[in-house]
Amino acid sequence: MILDNEKEEQGQMTLSEEIAYYQKQLEKQRIEGDRDGEMLSLFRLGLLFQRQDCLDQACDYYQQALVRSREYGMRLKEASALSSLGTLHQRRGEREQALMVYRQALNIQREVGFLPGEGTTLGRLATLYQEMHRDQEALICYREALAIHREVDNRSGQGTTLNNLGTFYQEHGQIQRALRCFQEALLIQHEIGDQRGRGATLSKLASLYFSLGQIQHAHVLYQEALLLLRRENDNSLLALTLGGLGQLYQTCLQAKEALRCYREALELARLSQDREREAVVLSNLGIFFAFFHQTRVALACFLRMLDLLSSCQVSADQRREVEGAIGLLCEHLAEEGILIEPEELAPRAAEVIAAALERPPTQAMRAMSRGALALEMLAFLSEAVVDVCTIHPEANQEVRLMLQRAHNILRSRLANGLAGAGTGHQELEFFEALQGLLDGQSAHLPPRHRYQPLLETLKRGISLYFSDPDRRQEKHAPGRG
């Protein structure tokens, strides 16, 4: 989730220089009794340390702001300190603590009648309710926050809230509404020059298009998001984006690129102290290693994930899902004659994962990419088929001819010994499966087929499009962002 925070740049200073500047200002303001200046410096220092992922230091300054605001009788500053502390608790997965301080902040802002602050806290509270699967409360808070941001003309708040609301709709299969939210957020963020917010929204939009099987468009959006977020040095959002891009590369048989993305995403999630984001990356890594029969490493990923989730307030269903994956991997190891007790591997899980990530791609990983269709070709063909099956059925014949030409060229290469028989036949089978999708048939590939994950992604995307409850109310699908 994206959380609004004050943004006030101090010239062209680096973060370290700005921290030093405000620490000196704070000393001076306390000597002079400048209460307003002191509060400004405390909040600014909290935010700067938060941006550097130094959450303990950020918490210390926000706590000082809370104590001072109560001592000085500054009710609005007290609410701001509580709301800022809530973002830290939420970041750490401490949801009950976050809920408590958000509610305290909201009560003060409503008592005083400070609408801008109320809108910001409602938006944060909405993301928390969403994480806690309290969907009705989340939706109410999102709508109230958006209405307030529009009333007070808080454009940045509108962009952030629309982004998070889009994620909410996406999680509930309301694809058209999610697209509209993301596109409106992008428009606002472009107008106000919010590069971080724009990068975050592009990343969310890429994830949505990937879930719809729109591989080519998702790849372009992920690259755009990465470019913006690297400039902003936002480790948590970078980890989210790299994790999504890694999943795309994995699905499209780019094992080396997928591993590179996962490795960086895991490092950034740890730097940002975002336990839940780290857990998501570990889940993707576990699936990745399991696919390449590195079962012990995959088991280490899920054991480490379970350990992280134990310090977060997650649902019992989430824990059971991870525990189920651990049990299944232990069964696979036992079938291979390898007996591993999870309790013995768990303390060394992080070490096992780190060692696996340092090793070069295995022979199986290299073989996965060898002879496969290029990413550009895979993405183009896949997206063309999904388009025909969803929003552009009139292009069926054109795409069918294109697939047939690709099929014939590959057959000719195989006949002349210009393509490897083992891999070339899998490409032919994939083309035939795509033809089946165009014919409205139930297309399948064997579980260990190199293109099976991609085919399943396309099928899920088509199904997701048609399961959207709002689809029939739209004459045309919304344009792409």
C-alpha positions in Angstrom: 0.0 0.0 0.0 1.1 3.6 -0.5 0.9 5.8 2.6 0.8 9.6 2.3 3.5 11.4 4.2 4.4 15.1 4.3 6.7 16.1 1.5 8.8 19.2 1.9 12.1 19.3 0.1 15.1 21.2 1.5 16.8 22.5 -1.6 19.0 20.0 -3.3 20.4 18.4 -0.1 21.0 14.7 0.1 19.0 12.8 2.8 22.0 12.6 5.1 22.7 16.4 4.7 19.0 17.2 5.3 19.0 15.0 8.5 22.1 16.8 9.8 20.4 20.2 9.0 17.2 19.5 10.9 19.1 18.0 13.8 21.0 21.3 14.2 17.7 23.2 13.7 16.1 21.1 16.4 18.8 21.9 19.0 18.5 25.6 18.2 14.7 25.6 18.3 14.6 23.9 21.7 17.1 26.5 23.1 15.1 29.4 21.7 11.7 27.9 22.8 10.5 27.8 19.2 7.7 25.3 19.6 6.4 25.4 16.1 9.8 25.0 14.6 10.6 22.2 17.0 7.5 20.3 15.9 8.4 20.8 12.2 11.9 19.5 12.7 10.7 16.4 14.7 8.2 15.4 12.0 10.7 16.1 9.2 13.4 14.0 10.9 10.9 11.2 11.4 10.0 11.2 7.8 13.6 11.4 6.6 14.6 8.4 8.7 11.5 6.6 7.5 12.5 7.2 3.9 15.9 5.7 4.7 14.2 2.6 6.2 15.6 3.4 9.6 12.3 2.7 11.4 13.6 2.8 15.0 15.0 6.3 14.5 11.8 7.4 12.8 9.7 6.0 15.6 11.9 7.9 18.2 11.3 11.2 16.5 7.5 10.6 16.0 7.3 9.6 19.7 9.1 12.8 20.7 6.6 14.7 18.5 3.7 13.0 20.3 5.0 13.8 23.8 5.8 17.4 22.9 2.5 18.0 21.1 0.6 16.8 24.2 2.8 18.9 26.5 2.2 22.0 24.3 -1.5 21.3 23.8 -1.1 21.0 20.0 -4.0 18.7 19.2 -3.5 18.6 15.4 0.2 17.8 15.9 -0.7 15.1 18.3 -3.0 13.6 15.6 -0.2 13.8 13.0 2.2 12.1 15.3 -0.3 9.3 16.0 -1.0 8.8 12.3 2.7 8.7 11.5 3.4 6.1 14.2 0.5 4.1 12.7 2.4 3.9 9.4 5.4 2.5 11.2 3.3 -0.1 13.0 1.6 -1.1 9.8 5.0 -1.3 8.0 6.2 -3.8 10.6 3.0 -5.9 10.4 1.8 -4.7 13.9 -1.8 -4.2 12.8 -3.6 -3.9 16.1 -1.2 -1.3 17.3 -1.6 0.6 14.0 -5.4 0.4 14.2 -5.4 1.8 17.7 -3.3 4.9 16.9 -5.0 5.6 13.6 -8.4 5.7 15.5 -6.9 8.0 18.1 -5.7 10.3 15.4 -9.0 10.2 13.5 -11.0 11.1 16.7 -8.8 14.2 17.3 -9.0 15.3 13.7 -12.8 15.0 13.7 -13.1 16.8 17.0 -11.0 19.7 15.7 -12.7 19.6 12.3 -9.4 19.3 10.3 -10.5 17.7 7.0 -7.1 17.4 5.3 -5.7 15.3 8.2 -8.9 13.3 8.4 -8.7 12.4 4.7 -5.1 11.2 5.1 -5.8 9.1 8.2 -8.9 7.6 6.6 -6.8 6.6 3.6 -4.2 4.9 5.8 -6.9 3.2 7.9 -8.4 1.9 4.6 -5.2 0.2 3.6 -4.9 -1.3 7.1 -8.5 -2.7 7.0 -7.7 -4.1 3.6 -4.7 -5.9 4.9 -6.8 -7.3 7.8 -9.4 -8.5 5.2 -12.1 -6.2 6.7 -13.3 -5.3 3.3 -16.5 -3.4 4.0 -14.7 -1.1 6.4 -11.8 -0.6 4.0 -14.2 0.4 1.2 -16.1 2.8 3.4 -12.8 4.5 4.5 -11.5 4.7 0.9 -14.7 6.4 -0.3 -14.7 8.8 2.6 -11.0 9.6 2.1 -11.5 10.2 -1.6 -14.5 12.5 -1.0 -12.5 14.6 1.5 -9.4 14.8 -0.7 -11.6 16.1 -3.5 -13.4 18.6 -1.2 -10.2 20.1 0.0 -8.5 19.8 -3.4 -5.7 17.5 -2.1 -4.5 16.2 -5.4 -1.6 14.1 -4.0 -4.1 12.5 -1.6 -6.5 11.8 -4.4 -3.8 10.0 -6.4 -2.6 7.9 -3.5 -6.2 6.9 -2.5 -7.2 6.1 -6.1 -4.1 3.9 -6.4 -4.9 1.9 -3.2 -8.6 1.7 -4.1 -7.6 0.3 -7.5 -5.6 -2.4 -5.7 -8.7 -3.1 -3.5 -10.9 -3.6 -6.6 -8.2 -5.7 -8.3 -8.1 -8.1 -5.3 -11.9 -8.5 -5.6 -11.9 -9.2 -9.3 -13.5 -5.8 -10.3 -11.1 -5.2 -13.1 -12.8 -2.3 -14.9 -13.1 -0.3 -11.7 -9.4 -1.0 -10.8 -8.3 0.2 -14.3 -10.3 3.4 -14.0 -8.8 4.1 -10.5 -5.2 3.5 -11.7 -5.7 5.6 -14.9 -7.2 8.5 -12.9 -4.4 8.3 -10.4 -1.8 8.4 -13.2 -3.4 11.4 -14.7 -3.3 13.3 -11.3 0.2 12.2 -10.5 1.4 13.3 -13.9 -0.2 16.7 -13.5 1.3 17.4 -10.0 4.7 15.8 -10.8 4.4 13.0 -8.2 7.1 10.7 -9.6 7.1 8.3 -6.7 3.3 8.0 -6.8 3.4 7.5 -10.6 6.0 4.8 -10.3 3.8 3.0 -7.7 0.7 3.2 -9.9 2.5 2.0 -13.0 3.7 -1.0 -11.0 0.2 -1.8 -9.8 -1.1 -1.3 -13.4 1.6 -3.7 -14.7 0.6 -6.3 -12.1 -3.1 -6.0 -13.2 -2.2 -6.4 -16.9 0.0 -9.4 -16.1 -3.0 -11.0 -14.3 -5.1 -10.4 -17.4 -2.5 -12.2 -19.6 -1.4 -8.9 -21.2 2.3 -9.9 -21.0 3.7 -7.3 -23.4 2.0 -4.4 -21.9 2.8 -5.5 -18.4 6.5 -5.8 -19.3 6.6 -2.2 -20.6 4.9 -0.8 -17.5 7.2 -2.6 -15.1 10.2 -1.1 -16.9 8.7 2.4 -16.7 7.9 1.9 -13.0 11.4 0.7 -12.3 12.9 3.8 -14.0 10.9 6.2 -11.8 11.2 4.3 -8.5 15.0 3.9 -8.8 15.2 7.7 -9.1 13.1 8.0 -5.9 15.1 5.4 -4.0 12.0 3.8 -2.6 13.2 0.3 -1.5 9.8 -1.1 -0.6 8.1 -0.1 -3.8 11.2 -1.2 -5.8 10.9 -4.6 -4.1 7.3 -4.9 -5.1 8.0 -4.0 -8.7 11.0 -6.3 -9.1 9.1 -9.1 -7.5 6.3 -8.7 -10.1 8.8 -8.4 -13.0 10.6 -11.5 -11.7 7.3 -13.4 -11.9 6.8 -12.2 -15.5 10.3 -13.3 -16.5 9.8 -16.7 -14.8 6.5 -17.3 -16.6 8.2 -16.3 -19.9 11.1 -18.8 -19.5 13.7 -16.1 -18.7 15.1 -17.9 -15.6 18.3 -15.8 -15.3 16.4 -12.5 -15.4 13.8 -13.8 -13.0 16.5 -14.8 -10.5 18.2 -11.5 -10.8 14.9 -9.7 -10.1 14.1 -11.9 -7.1 17.6 -11.5 -5.6 17.4 -7.7 -5.7 13.7 -7.6 -4.6 14.6 -9.7 -1.5 17.5 -7.5 -0.6 15.5 -4.3 -0.9 12.6 -5.7 1.1 15.0 -6.6 3.9 16.5 -3.1 3.7 13.1 -1.5 4.0 12.2 -3.8 7.0 9.0 -4.7 5.2 8.4 -8.2 6.5 5.2 -8.9 4.5 6.9 -7.7 1.2 9.9 -9.9 2.0 7.4 -12.8 2.6 5.8 -12.3 -0.8 9.2 -12.4 -2.5 10.1 -15.5 -0.7 6.9 -17.1 -1.8 7.8 -16.4 -5.5 11.3 -17.6 -4.9 10.0 -20.8 -3.3 7.8 -21.6 -6.3 10.8 -20.7 -8.6 13.2 -23.1 -6.9 10.6 -25.9 -6.6 10.0 -25.7 -10.4 13.7 -26.3 -11.0 13.7 -29.3 -8.5 15.7 -27.4 -5.9 13.3 -28.6 -3.3 15.5 -28.1 -0.2 16.0 -24.4 -1.2 12.3 -24.0 -1.9 11.5 -25.5 1.5 13.9 -23.0 3.1 12.1 -20.1 1.4 8.7 -21.2 2.8 10.2 -21.8 6.3 11.7 -18.4 6.3 8.4 -17.0 5.1 6.6 -18.7 7.9 9.0 -17.2 10.4 8.5 -13.7 9.0 4.7 -14.1 9.1 4.8 -15.2 12.8 5.9 -11.6 13.7 3.1 -10.1 11.6 -0.6 -10.2 12.4 -1.7 -12.4 9.5 -4.8 -14.6 9.2 -4.9 -18.2 10.2 -5.7 -19.1 6.6 -2.5 -17.5 5.3 -0.4 -19.4 7.9 -2.1 -22.7 6.9 -1.4 -22.1 3.3 2.3 -21.7 3.9 2.3 -24.7 6.3 0.6 -26.7 3.5 3.4 -25.8 1.1 6.0 -26.8 3.6 4.3 -30.2 4.1 4.1 -30.8 0.4 7.8 -30.0 -0.2 8.7 -32.3 2.7 6.7 -35.1 1.0 8.6 -34.5 -2.3 11.9 -34.7 -0.5 10.9 -37.9 1.2 10.0 -39.4 -2.2 13.5 -38.5 -3.3 14.9 -40.4 -0.2 15.8 -37.2 1.6 14.5 -36.8 5.1 14.6 -33.2 6.4 13.0 -32.0 9.6 11.6 -28.5 9.1 12.5 -27.6 12.7 16.2 -28.4 11.9 16.3 -26.5 8.6 14.4 -23.4 9.8 17.2 -21.8 11.8 19.5 -22.1 8.7 16.8 -21.1 6.1 18.2 -17.6 5.5 21.7 -19.0 5.0 20.5 -21.7 2.6 18.6 -19.1 0.5 21.5 -16.7 0.4 23.9 -19.5 -0.8 21.4 -20.5 -3.5 21.1 -16.9 -4.7 24.8 -16.5 -4.9 25.2 -19.6 -7.2 25.1 -19.1 -11.0 21.9 -20.4 -12.8 21.8 -24.2 -12.8 21.9 -26.3 -15.9 18.1 -26.8 -15.6 17.6 -23.0 -15.5 19.8 -22.5 -18.5 18.0 -25.3 -20.4 14.7 -23.7 -19.7 15.7 -20.6 -21.7 17.7 -22.4 -24.3 15.8 -22.6 -27.6 12.7 -21.0 -26.2 10.8 -18.3 -28.0 12.2 -14.8 -27.3 10.5 -12.8 -24.7 9.2 -10.2 -27.2 7.7 -13.0 -29.4 6.1 -14.8 -26.5 4.7 -11.5 -25.1 3.4 -10.4 -28.5 1.7 -13.7 -29.4 0.3 -14.2 -26.0 -1.2 -10.8 -25.8 -2.7 -11.0 -29.3 -4.5 -14.2 -28.4 -5.8 -12.8 -25.1 -7.0 -9.7 -26.9 -9.0 -11.8 -29.4 -10.4 -13.9 -26.6 -11.6 -10.9 -24.7 -11.9 -7.4 -26.1 -11.1 -7.8 -29.9 -12.8 -10.9 -31.2 -13.0 -9.3 -34.7 -9.2 -9.8 -35.0 -9.5 -13.6 -34.7 -8.7 -14.4 -38.3 -5.7 -12.1 -38.4 -4.1 -13.6 -35.2 -5.0 -17.1 -36.4 -3.0 -16.6 -39.6 -0.1 -15.1 -37.7 0.1 -18.1 -35.4 -0.2 -20.5 -38.4 2.8 -18.7 -40.1 4.9 -19.0 -36.9 3.9 -22.7 -36.7 4.9 -23.4 -40.3 8.2 -21.6 -40.0 9.1 -23.7 -36.9 8.1 -26.9 -38.6 10.3 -26.0 -41.5 13.2 -25.3 -39.2 12.7 -28.6 -37.4 12.6 -30.5 -40.7 15.9 -28.8 -41.8 17.6 -29.5 -38.5 17.7 -25.7 -37.6 15.9 -26.1 -34.3 16.4 -28.6 -31.5 13.8 -31.3 -31.7 13.3 -31.5 -27.9 12.5 -27.8 -27.5 11.1 -27.2 -30.9 8.3 -29.6 -30.4 7.3 -27.9 -27.2 7.0 -24.6 -29.2 4.7 -26.4 -31.7 2.6 -27.7 -28.8 2.3 -24.2 -27.4 1.2 -22.8 -30.7 -1.4 -25.5 -31.0 -2.6 -24.6 -27.4 -3.0 -21.0 -28.4 -5.0 -22.0 -31.5 -7.2 -24.0 -29.1 -7.8 -20.8 -27.1 -8.8 -19.0 -30.2 -11.2 -21.8 -31.0 -12.8 -21.5 -27.6 -11.5 -25.0 -26.6 -10.1 -26.2 -23.3 -6.3 -25.9 -24.0 -3.9 -27.9 -21.8 -0.2 -28.7 -21.6 1.5 -31.3 -19.4 2.6 -30.1 -15.9 6.4 -30.1 -16.6 5.9 -28.5 -20.1 8.1 -25.4 -20.4 5.1 -23.3 -21.6 2.5 -24.7 -19.1 2.8 -21.8 -16.6 2.4 -19.2 -19.4 -0.6 -21.0 -20.8 -2.2 -21.2 -17.4 -1.5 -17.4 -16.9 -3.3 -16.6 -20.2 -6.3 -18.8 -19.3 -6.6 -17.2 -15.9 -6.4 -13.8 -17.5 -9.3 -14.6 -19.9 -11.3 -16.0 -17.1 -10.7 -13.0 -14.9 -11.8 -10.7 -17.7 -15.2 -12.5 -18.1 -15.7 -12.9 -14.3 -15.7 -9.1 -13.7 -19.2 -8.2 -12.5 -19.0 -4.8 -14.2 -17.9 -6.1 -17.6 -21.4 -6.4 -19.0 -22.2 -2.8 -18.1 -19.3 -1.6 -20.3 -19.7 -1.4 -24.1 -16.0 -1.1 -24.4 -13.0 -2.0 -22.2 -11.2 1.1 -20.8 -8.1 2.2 -22.7 -4.7 1.3 -21.4 -2.7 3.6 -19.2 
